[in-house]
């Protein structure tokens, strides 16, 4: 399983927290800025952590909408 911690930051604080969270998740985990993330790189079973409350949440909602709920 791969883990991605998404973040968006103005001053670097959120990046620092996202990097710390990714390091705790272990090998295969990465902190990635929202603007630099490729949604096509996600596979079923991957863990996506929204590490930022505004832009990343909007982006993640769009990702879920584009891929469906998975309950079809």
HELIX and SHEET records of a PDB file:
HELIX    1   1 UNK A   13  UNK A   25  1                                  13    
HELIX    2   2 UNK A   34  UNK A   36  5                                   3    
HELIX    3   3 UNK A   39  UNK A   41  5                                   3    
HELIX    4   4 UNK A   55  UNK A   67  1                                  13    
SHEET    1   A 3 UNK A  29  UNK A  33  0                                        
SHEET    2   A 3 UNK A   3  UNK A   7  1                                        
SHEET    3   A 3 UNK A  47  UNK A  50  1                                        
END                                                                             
